Amino acid sequence: MAEWALHCFKAYDIRGIAYSELDSAFANRLGQALATFLDCSALAVGRDIRESSPELHGAFVQGLTSSGVDVHDLGICTTGALYHATSVLEVDGGVMITASHNPPEYNGFKMCRGTAAMAGEEIQN
């Protein structure tokens, strides 16, 4: 992917078609960008069971760690478990790799700053 798929940046998450709109290069750059934007030292990261989640997860985590972020990898978990982890682990926020209720060809990233879900301008900018 040569460019950011800006239409994938929604009001409450980043979501698009896996392997075309959201690929491993996108996930890696997103990890780097989020690390810079949040200026964080540790994040919790979880993923769902979608076929594309392991690849996106690996690239995203690599982007975070290359930016100096300590990753608390929750593995396969629910979005609720990720939100809970942000309140009990010593982390600056969390990211869930999931497309929730969308069709299986989609995937996405739900992000938290601290224990609060990121939304609106925090995602759009």
DSSP file (Angstrom, degrees, kcal/mol; ACC not computed):
  #  RESIDUE AA STRUCTURE BP1 BP2  ACC     N-H-->O    O-->H-N    N-H-->O    O-->H-N    TCO  KAPPA ALPHA  PHI   PSI    X-CA   Y-CA   Z-CA
    1    1 A M              0   0    0      0, 0.0    20,-0.0     0, 0.0     4,-0.0   0.000 360.0 360.0 360.0 123.0    0.0    0.0    0.0
    2    2 A A        +     0   0    0      2,-0.0     2,-0.3     1,-0.0     0, 0.0   0.793 360.0  29.7 -83.7 -29.1    1.6    3.2   -1.1
    3    3 A E  S    S-     0   0    0      0, 0.0     2,-0.2     0, 0.0    23,-0.1  -0.853  90.3 -91.1-129.8 160.7   -0.7    5.7    0.7
    4    4 A W        -     0   0    0     -2,-0.3     2,-1.6     1,-0.1     3,-0.1  -0.541  37.8-127.1 -65.9 136.3   -2.8    5.8    3.9
    5    5 A A    >   -     0   0    0     16,-0.3     3,-2.4    -2,-0.2     4,-0.3  -0.653  32.7-177.6 -84.4  82.4   -6.3    4.6    3.1
    6    6 A L  G >  S+     0   0    0     -2,-1.6     3,-1.6     1,-0.3    -1,-0.2   0.772  73.7  65.4 -60.4 -29.1   -7.9    7.8    4.6
    7    7 A H  G 3  S+     0   0    0      1,-0.3    -1,-0.3    -3,-0.1     8,-0.1   0.647  91.8  66.3 -68.4 -11.6  -11.4    6.6    4.1
    8    8 A C  G <  S+     0   0    0     -3,-2.4     7,-2.6    13,-0.1     2,-1.1   0.601  76.0  95.2 -82.1 -11.9  -10.7    3.8    6.6
    9    9 A F  B <   +A   14   0A   0     -3,-1.6     5,-0.2    -4,-0.3    -1,-0.1  -0.700  61.5 178.2 -84.7  99.9  -10.4    6.3    9.4
   10   10 A K        -     0   0    0      3,-2.3   113,-0.1    -2,-1.1    -2,-0.1  -0.202  44.1 -91.1 -94.6-175.9  -13.9    6.3   10.9
   11   11 A A  S    S+     0   0    0      1,-0.2   109,-3.0   108,-0.1   112,-0.2   0.837 121.1  16.1 -67.7 -33.9  -15.4    8.1   13.9
   12   12 A Y  S    S-     0   0    0    107,-0.2    99,-0.3     1,-0.2     2,-0.3   0.439 130.8  -1.7-123.4  -2.3  -14.6    5.4   16.4
   13   13 A D        -     0   0    0     97,-0.1    -3,-2.3    -5,-0.1     2,-0.5  -0.955  69.9 -96.0-166.3-178.8  -12.0    3.1   14.8
   14   14 A I  E     +AB   9 109A   0     95,-2.0    95,-2.7    -2,-0.3     2,-0.4  -0.987  51.2 166.8-114.6 123.9   -9.9    2.4   11.7
   15   15 A R  E     + B   0 108A   0     -7,-2.6     2,-0.3    -2,-0.5    93,-0.2  -0.999   5.7 125.9-147.1 136.8  -11.6   -0.2    9.6
   16   16 A G  E     - B   0 107A   0     91,-2.5    91,-2.5    -2,-0.4     2,-0.5  -0.956  60.5 -50.7-169.3-173.8  -11.3   -1.5    6.0
   17   17 A I  E >>> - B   0 106A   0     -2,-0.3     5,-2.2    89,-0.2     4,-1.7  -0.630  60.8-120.0 -79.5 124.1  -10.8   -4.6    3.8
   18   18 A A  B 345S+g   22   0B   0     87,-2.5     5,-0.2    -2,-0.5     3,-0.1  -0.284  90.1  15.9 -65.0 147.9   -7.9   -6.7    5.0
   19   19 A Y  T 345S+     0   0    0      3,-2.4    -1,-0.2     1,-0.2     4,-0.2   0.137 132.1  43.8  74.6 -16.3   -4.9   -7.3    2.7
   20   20 A S  T <45S+     0   0    0     -3,-1.0     3,-0.2     2,-0.2    -1,-0.2   0.701 128.3  16.4-116.5 -61.0   -5.9   -4.4    0.3
   21   21 A E  T  <5S+     0   0    0     -4,-1.7     2,-0.6     1,-0.3   -16,-0.3   0.871 138.4  33.6 -80.3 -38.4   -7.0   -1.4    2.3
   22   22 A L  B   <S+g   18   0B   0     -5,-2.2    -3,-2.4   -18,-0.1    -1,-0.3  -0.920  80.9 153.7-119.9 103.8   -5.4   -2.6    5.6
   23   23 A D     >  -     0   0    0     -2,-0.6     4,-2.6    -3,-0.2     5,-0.2  -0.581  60.3 -86.2-119.6-175.2   -2.2   -4.6    5.0
   24   24 A S  H  > S+     0   0    0      1,-0.2     4,-2.4     2,-0.2     5,-0.2   0.852 126.2  53.9 -65.4 -33.8    0.9   -5.3    7.0
   25   25 A A  H  > S+     0   0    0      2,-0.2     4,-2.3     1,-0.2    -1,-0.2   0.920 110.5  47.3 -64.6 -42.2    2.6   -2.2    5.8
   26   26 A F  H  > S+     0   0    0      2,-0.2     4,-2.6     1,-0.2    -2,-0.2   0.937 112.1  49.9 -61.2 -47.2   -0.3   -0.1    6.9
   27   27 A A  H  X S+     0   0    0     -4,-2.6     4,-2.2     1,-0.2    -2,-0.2   0.893 110.6  49.8 -61.4 -41.0   -0.4   -1.8   10.3
   28   28 A N  H  X S+     0   0    0     -4,-2.4     4,-2.0     2,-0.2    -1,-0.2   0.936 113.1  45.3 -64.0 -47.0    3.3   -1.3   10.8
   29   29 A R  H  X S+     0   0    0     -4,-2.3     4,-2.8     1,-0.2    -2,-0.2   0.868 110.9  54.5 -65.4 -35.9    3.1    2.4   10.0
   30   30 A L  H  X S+     0   0    0     -4,-2.6     4,-3.0     2,-0.2     5,-0.3   0.915 106.5  51.8 -63.9 -41.7    0.0    2.8   12.2
   31   31 A G  H  X S+     0   0    0     -4,-2.2     4,-2.1     2,-0.2    -2,-0.2   0.922 112.6  45.2 -59.0 -44.6    1.9    1.3   15.1
   32   32 A Q  H  X S+     0   0    0     -4,-2.0     4,-1.9     2,-0.2    -2,-0.2   0.923 114.9  47.9 -64.3 -44.4    4.7    3.8   14.6
   33   33 A A  H  X S+     0   0    0     -4,-2.8     4,-3.0     1,-0.2    -2,-0.2   0.906 111.8  48.9 -65.0 -42.6    2.3    6.7   14.2
   34   34 A L  H  X S+     0   0    0     -4,-3.0     4,-2.9     2,-0.2     5,-0.3   0.902 108.5  53.9 -65.9 -40.1    0.2    5.8   17.3
   35   35 A A  H  X>S+     0   0    0     -4,-2.1     4,-1.1    -5,-0.3     5,-1.0   0.909 114.2  42.2 -58.8 -41.8    3.4    5.4   19.4
   36   36 A T  H  <5S+     0   0    0     -4,-1.9    -2,-0.2     2,-0.2    -1,-0.2   0.927 114.9  49.4 -70.2 -46.1    4.4    8.9   18.4
   37   37 A F  H  <5S+     0   0    0     -4,-3.0    -2,-0.2     1,-0.2    -3,-0.2   0.910 119.4  36.8 -61.5 -44.6    0.9   10.4   18.7
   38   38 A L  H  <5S-     0   0    0     -4,-2.9    -1,-0.2    -5,-0.2    -2,-0.2   0.662  93.0-144.9 -82.4 -16.0    0.3    9.0   22.2
   39   39 A D  T  <5 +     0   0    0     -4,-1.1     2,-0.2    -5,-0.3    -3,-0.2   0.950  45.6 162.9  47.6  54.3    3.9    9.5   23.3
   40   40 A C      < -     0   0    0     -5,-1.0    -1,-0.2    -6,-0.2     3,-0.1  -0.593  47.5-159.8-107.9 162.4    3.5    6.3   25.2
   41   41 A S  S    S+     0   0    0      1,-0.3    29,-3.1    -2,-0.2     2,-0.3   0.619  80.6  23.0-110.1 -21.4    5.8    3.7   26.8
   42   42 A A  E     +c   70   0A   0     27,-0.2    50,-3.4    -7,-0.0    51,-0.4  -0.988  59.0 178.2-150.7 137.5    3.5    0.7   27.1
   43   43 A L  E     -c   71   0A   0     27,-2.0    29,-2.9    -2,-0.3     2,-0.4  -0.984  25.1-130.9-135.2 147.3    0.3   -0.4   25.3
   44   44 A A  E     -cd  72  94A   0     49,-2.2    51,-2.4    -2,-0.3     2,-0.4  -0.811  27.2-167.6 -91.1 138.7   -1.9   -3.5   25.6
   45   45 A V  E     +cd  73  95A   0     27,-2.2    29,-3.3    -2,-0.4    30,-0.6  -0.995  10.7 169.9-133.1 129.7   -2.7   -5.2   22.3
   46   46 A G  E     -cd  75  96A   0     49,-2.3    51,-2.5    -2,-0.4     2,-0.3  -0.840  11.3-159.5-128.7 169.0   -5.3   -7.8   21.6
   47   47 A R  E     -cd  76  97A   0     28,-2.1    30,-2.2    -2,-0.3    51,-0.2  -0.979  12.6-128.6-147.0 159.1   -6.8   -9.4   18.4
   48   48 A D        -     0   0    0     49,-2.0    30,-0.1    -2,-0.3    50,-0.0  -0.190  40.0 -93.5 -94.1-167.1   -9.9  -11.3   17.3
   49   49 A I  S    S+     0   0    0     -2,-0.1    49,-0.1     4,-0.1    27,-0.0   0.266  73.2 133.0 -97.7  12.3  -10.0  -14.6   15.4
   50   50 A R    >   -     0   0    0      1,-0.1     3,-1.2     2,-0.1    55,-0.1  -0.282  67.8-116.7 -61.6 150.1  -10.3  -13.2   11.9
   51   51 A E  T 3  S+     0   0    0      1,-0.3     4,-0.4    53,-0.2    -1,-0.1   0.836 114.4  47.4 -56.8 -36.0   -8.0  -14.8    9.3
   52   52 A S  T 3> S+     0   0    0     54,-0.2     4,-2.1     1,-0.2    -1,-0.3   0.602  89.1  87.5 -83.8 -11.4   -6.1  -11.5    8.8
   53   53 A S  H <> S+     0   0    0     -3,-1.2     4,-3.0     1,-0.2     5,-0.2   0.882  82.4  53.6 -62.1 -42.7   -5.7  -10.6   12.5
   54   54 A P  H  > S+     0   0    0      0, 0.0     4,-2.5     0, 0.0    -1,-0.2   0.922 112.5  44.7 -59.8 -42.1   -2.4  -12.5   13.1
   55   55 A E  H  > S+     0   0    0     -4,-0.4     4,-2.1     2,-0.2     5,-0.2   0.938 116.6  44.7 -66.6 -46.5   -0.6  -10.7   10.2
   56   56 A L  H  X S+     0   0    0     -4,-2.1     4,-2.6     1,-0.2     5,-0.2   0.903 113.7  52.0 -63.5 -40.3   -2.0   -7.3   11.1
   57   57 A H  H  X S+     0   0    0     -4,-3.0     4,-2.9    -5,-0.3     5,-0.3   0.940 109.4  48.6 -60.0 -49.7   -1.2   -7.9   14.8
   58   58 A G  H  X S+     0   0    0     -4,-2.5     4,-2.0    -5,-0.2    -2,-0.2   0.912 115.1  43.8 -59.6 -44.7    2.4   -8.9   14.0
   59   59 A A  H  X S+     0   0    0     -4,-2.1     4,-2.0     2,-0.2    -1,-0.2   0.892 114.3  50.0 -68.9 -39.7    3.1   -5.9   11.8
   60   60 A F  H  X S+     0   0    0     -4,-2.6     4,-2.2    -5,-0.2    -2,-0.2   0.935 111.6  47.7 -64.2 -46.8    1.3   -3.5   14.2
   61   61 A V  H  X S+     0   0    0     -4,-2.9     4,-3.1     1,-0.2     5,-0.3   0.891 109.5  54.0 -62.0 -39.8    3.3   -4.8   17.2
   62   62 A Q  H  X S+     0   0    0     -4,-2.0     4,-2.4    -5,-0.3    -1,-0.2   0.906 107.7  50.8 -61.5 -40.5    6.5   -4.5   15.2
   63   63 A G  H  X S+     0   0    0     -4,-2.0     4,-0.6     2,-0.2    -2,-0.2   0.906 112.9  46.2 -62.3 -41.5    5.7   -0.8   14.5
   64   64 A L  H ><>S+     0   0    0     -4,-2.2     5,-2.1     1,-0.2     3,-1.2   0.956 114.3  45.6 -64.7 -50.6    5.1   -0.2   18.2
   65   65 A T  H ><5S+     0   0    0     -4,-3.1     3,-1.8     1,-0.3    -2,-0.2   0.847 106.9  58.3 -66.7 -33.2    8.2   -1.9   19.4
   66   66 A S  H 3<5S+     0   0    0     -4,-2.4    -1,-0.3     1,-0.3    -2,-0.2   0.709 105.9  52.5 -67.2 -16.8   10.4   -0.2   16.7
   67   67 A S  T <<5S-     0   0    0     -3,-1.2    -1,-0.3    -4,-0.6    -2,-0.2   0.274 127.7-100.2 -99.3   8.7    9.2    3.0   18.3
   68   68 A G  T < 5S+     0   0    0     -3,-1.8     2,-0.4     1,-0.3    -3,-0.2   0.616  73.2 145.0  87.5  13.6   10.2    2.0   21.8
   69   69 A V      < -     0   0    0     -5,-2.1     2,-0.5    -6,-0.1    -1,-0.3  -0.718  47.4-134.2 -89.3 133.4    6.8    0.9   23.1
   70   70 A D  E     -c   42   0A   0    -29,-3.1   -27,-2.0    -2,-0.4     2,-0.5  -0.766  25.7-148.0 -81.7 122.4    6.6   -2.1   25.5
   71   71 A V  E     -c   43   0A   0     -2,-0.5     2,-0.9   -29,-0.2   -27,-0.2  -0.835  13.4-158.0-101.8 126.1    3.7   -4.2   24.2
   72   72 A H  E     -c   44   0A   0    -29,-2.9   -27,-2.2    -2,-0.5     2,-0.6  -0.868  23.2-151.8 -96.0  98.3    1.6   -6.3   26.6
   73   73 A D  E     -c   45   0A   0     -2,-0.9   -27,-0.2   -29,-0.2   -29,-0.1  -0.631  20.7-179.0 -81.8 114.5    0.3   -8.9   24.1
   74   74 A L  E     -     0   0A   0    -29,-3.3   -28,-0.2    -2,-0.6    -1,-0.2   0.532  25.4-156.0 -87.7  -7.9   -3.1  -10.2   25.1
   75   75 A G  E     +c   46   0A   0    -30,-0.6   -28,-2.1     2,-0.1     2,-0.5  -0.362  60.4   1.0  66.3-147.3   -3.3  -12.6   22.2
   76   76 A I  E    S+c   47   0A   0    -30,-0.2     2,-0.3   -27,-0.0   -28,-0.2  -0.627  90.5 133.7 -76.0 124.1   -6.8  -13.6   21.1
   77   77 A C        -     0   0    0    -30,-2.2     2,-0.2    -2,-0.5   -28,-0.1  -0.942  54.1 -88.5-157.3 174.8   -9.3  -11.8   23.3
   78   78 A T     >  -     0   0    0     -2,-0.3     4,-1.8     1,-0.1     5,-0.1  -0.506  36.7-114.1 -87.1 162.4  -12.6   -9.9   23.3
   79   79 A T  H  > S+     0   0    0      1,-0.2     4,-2.5     2,-0.2     5,-0.2   0.884 119.3  56.6 -62.3 -37.6  -12.7   -6.1   23.0
   80   80 A G  H  > S+     0   0    0      1,-0.2     4,-2.4     2,-0.2    -1,-0.2   0.878 104.0  52.4 -60.7 -38.3  -14.1   -6.0   26.5
   81   81 A A  H  > S+     0   0    0      2,-0.2     4,-2.4     1,-0.2    -1,-0.2   0.888 108.6  50.7 -66.0 -38.2  -11.0   -7.8   27.8
   82   82 A L  H  X S+     0   0    0     -4,-1.8     4,-1.6     2,-0.2    -2,-0.2   0.944 110.4  48.8 -62.8 -47.0   -8.8   -5.3   26.1
   83   83 A Y  H  X S+     0   0    0     -4,-2.5     4,-0.6     1,-0.2    -2,-0.2   0.904 112.1  49.3 -59.7 -41.0  -10.7   -2.4   27.7
   84   84 A H  H >X S+     0   0    0     -4,-2.4     3,-1.5     1,-0.2     4,-1.0   0.913 105.9  57.2 -63.3 -42.1  -10.4   -4.1   31.1
   85   85 A A  H 3X S+     0   0    0     -4,-2.4     4,-2.5     1,-0.3     3,-0.4   0.844  97.8  61.3 -59.5 -33.9   -6.6   -4.7   30.6
   86   86 A T  H 3< S+     0   0    0     -4,-1.6     5,-0.3     1,-0.2    -1,-0.3   0.745 107.9  45.2 -66.2 -19.7   -6.1   -0.9   30.1
   87   87 A S  H << S+     0   0    0     -3,-1.5    -1,-0.2    -4,-0.6    -2,-0.2   0.657 121.1  34.7 -96.3 -16.5   -7.4   -0.4   33.6
   88   88 A V  H  < S+     0   0    0     -4,-1.0     2,-0.2    -3,-0.4    -2,-0.2   0.642 106.0  69.4-112.8 -18.8   -5.5   -3.2   35.4
   89   89 A L  S  < S-     0   0    0     -4,-2.5     2,-1.9    -5,-0.2   -45,-0.1  -0.642  90.7-108.5 -95.4 158.1   -2.1   -3.3   33.6
   90   90 A E  S    S+     0   0    0     -2,-0.2     2,-0.3   -47,-0.1    -4,-0.1  -0.581  74.2 129.0 -85.1  77.7    0.5   -0.5   33.8
   91   91 A V        -     0   0    0     -2,-1.9   -48,-0.2    -5,-0.3     3,-0.1  -0.876  64.7-133.4-130.5 161.1   -0.1    0.7   30.2
   92   92 A D  S    S-     0   0    0    -50,-3.4    22,-3.0    -2,-0.3     2,-0.3   0.459  81.1 -47.4 -91.7  -3.7   -0.8    4.0   28.6
   93   93 A G  E     - E   0 113A   0    -51,-0.4   -49,-2.2    20,-0.3     2,-0.3  -0.980  59.6-112.5 163.3-164.5   -3.7    2.6   26.5
   94   94 A G  E     -dE  44 112A   0     18,-1.1    18,-2.9    -2,-0.3     2,-0.4  -0.990   5.2-146.0-159.4 163.7   -4.6   -0.3   24.2
   95   95 A V  E     -dE  45 111A   0    -51,-2.4   -49,-2.3    -2,-0.3     2,-0.5  -0.997   7.6-160.2-138.8 131.3   -5.5   -1.4   20.8
   96   96 A M  E     -dE  46 110A   0     14,-2.8    14,-2.8    -2,-0.4     2,-0.9  -0.955  12.7-146.1-110.3 126.1   -7.8   -4.2   19.7
   97   97 A I  E     +dE  47 109A   0    -51,-2.5   -49,-2.0    -2,-0.5     2,-0.3  -0.827  54.0 111.8 -93.5 106.3   -7.4   -5.6   16.2
   98   98 A T        -     0   0    0     10,-1.2     9,-0.2    -2,-0.9     3,-0.1  -0.975  60.0-146.6-166.2 156.0  -11.0   -6.4   15.1
   99   99 A A    >   -     0   0    0      1,-0.3     3,-2.4    -2,-0.3     8,-0.1   0.135  39.8-154.8-116.5  15.8  -13.7   -5.4   12.7
  100  100 A S  T 3  S-     0   0    0      1,-0.3    -1,-0.3     8,-0.1     8,-0.0  -0.234  70.1  -3.0  56.0-120.2  -16.4   -6.2   15.2
  101  101 A H  T 3  S+     0   0    0     -3,-0.1    -1,-0.3    -2,-0.0    -3,-0.0   0.401 105.0 113.8 -87.8   1.4  -19.7   -7.0   13.5
  102  102 A N  S <  S-     0   0    0     -3,-2.4    -3,-0.1     1,-0.1     4,-0.0  -0.248  80.0 -76.2 -73.7 163.0  -18.4   -6.3    9.9
  103  103 A P    >   -     0   0    0      0, 0.0     3,-2.0     0, 0.0    -1,-0.1  -0.097  49.3-102.7 -57.0 158.9  -18.1   -9.0    7.2
  104  104 A P  T 3  S+     0   0    0      0, 0.0   -53,-0.2     0, 0.0   -86,-0.1   0.704 116.2  65.6 -62.1 -22.8  -15.1  -11.4    7.5
  105  105 A E  T 3  S+     0   0    0    -88,-0.1   -87,-2.5   -54,-0.1     2,-0.2   0.616  93.5  79.7 -75.7  -9.2  -13.0   -9.7    4.8
  106  106 A Y  E <   +B   17   0A   0     -3,-2.0     2,-0.3   -89,-0.3   -89,-0.2  -0.550  52.9 169.5 -91.9 159.0  -12.8   -6.6    7.0
  107  107 A N  E     +B   16   0A   0    -91,-2.5   -91,-2.5    -2,-0.2     2,-0.3  -0.936   6.1 165.7-152.9 176.0  -10.5   -5.9    9.9
  108  108 A G  E     -B   15   0A   0     -2,-0.3   -10,-1.2   -93,-0.2     2,-0.4  -0.971  31.7 -99.7-173.8-174.2   -9.6   -2.8   11.9
  109  109 A F  E     -BE  14  97A   0    -95,-2.7   -95,-2.0    -2,-0.3     2,-0.5  -0.986  17.6-166.7-134.8 119.5   -8.1   -1.1   14.9
  110  110 A K  E     - E   0  96A   0    -14,-2.8   -14,-2.8    -2,-0.4     2,-0.3  -0.937  22.5-161.9-103.8 127.6  -10.0    0.1   18.0
  111  111 A M  E     - E   0  95A   0     -2,-0.5     7,-3.4   -99,-0.3     2,-0.4  -0.857  13.2-163.6-120.7 146.2   -7.7    2.3   20.1
  112  112 A C  E     -FE 117  94A   0    -18,-2.9   -18,-1.1    -2,-0.3     2,-0.6  -0.974  12.5-153.8-124.8 139.7   -7.7    3.6   23.7
  113  113 A R  E >  S-FE 116  93A   0      3,-2.6     3,-1.8    -2,-0.4     2,-0.3  -0.970  83.0 -36.6-105.3 115.2   -5.8    6.5   25.3
  114  114 A G  T 3  S-     0   0    0    -22,-3.0   -20,-0.1    -2,-0.6    -2,-0.1  -0.564 125.4 -32.4  64.4-129.0   -5.6    5.4   28.9
  115  115 A T  T 3  S+     0   0    0     -2,-0.3     2,-0.4   -22,-0.1    -1,-0.3   0.407 120.1  95.8-100.3   1.1   -8.9    3.7   29.6
  116  116 A A  E <  S-F  113   0A   0     -3,-1.8    -3,-2.6   -30,-0.1     2,-0.1  -0.788  77.8-119.0 -99.4 132.5  -10.9    5.9   27.2
  117  117 A A  E     -F  112   0A   0     -2,-0.4    -5,-0.3    -5,-0.2     2,-0.2  -0.423  30.7-119.9 -64.1 136.4  -11.7    4.8   23.6
  118  118 A M        +     0   0    0     -7,-3.4     2,-0.3    -2,-0.1    -7,-0.3  -0.563  44.8 161.9 -76.9 143.9  -10.3    7.2   21.1
  119  119 A A    >   -     0   0    0     -2,-0.2     3,-1.6  -106,-0.0  -107,-0.2  -0.972  37.5  -0.6-155.2 165.0  -12.8    8.8   18.8
  120  120 A G  T >> S+     0   0    0   -109,-3.0     4,-2.9    -2,-0.3     3,-1.3  -0.224 125.1   8.4  58.6-127.7  -13.5   11.7   16.4
  121  121 A E  H 3> S+     0   0    0      1,-0.3     4,-2.4     2,-0.2    -1,-0.3   0.777 122.5  66.1 -61.8 -28.6  -10.5   14.0   15.9
  122  122 A E  H <4 S+     0   0    0     -3,-1.6    -1,-0.3     1,-0.2    -2,-0.2   0.863 115.7  29.8 -61.2 -33.1   -8.1   11.8   17.8
  123  123 A I  H <4 S+     0   0    0     -3,-1.3    -2,-0.2  -112,-0.2    -1,-0.2   0.867 118.9  54.1 -89.7 -43.7   -8.6    9.2   15.0
  124  124 A Q  H  <        0   0    0     -4,-2.9    -3,-0.2     1,-0.3    -2,-0.2   0.810 360.0 360.0 -63.7 -32.0   -9.3   11.5   12.1
  125  125 A N     <        0   0    0     -4,-2.4    -1,-0.3    -5,-0.2    -2,-0.1   0.464 360.0 360.0 -88.3 360.0   -6.1   13.6   12.6
